[in-house]
Amino acid sequence: MWLPVVAAGIGAAGAIAGAPVVLGVLGFTSAGISAGSVAASMMSTAAVANGGAVAAGSTVAVLQSIGAAGLSIAGKAAVGTAGGALASALHLLEKKYLRTTDNK
């Protein structure tokens, strides 16, 4: 009964803690976009598509802002909600489809 709630809590905390790490791995760092990274490729594509500049508010701009300054309170709430919902949904799917009657 409580497992979906626990899964949601773990998913929310994991998503909030993991988001900056994932962004750093992709190349969105506090020092800017890392050369040769996924972020650099995204920035190049966005700049070509926009005539040479990255548009304010674009995905690349938002991800770089988060990489440089971290998640805002609203950002943490959104990422935590998404992580919690995903973890809870995965728990429920696992319970429904993968568990046998012997280990319920």
Helices and strands as residue ranges (DSSP letters): H 3-26, E 28-29, E 32-33, H 38-49, H 59-69, H 73-97, G 101-103
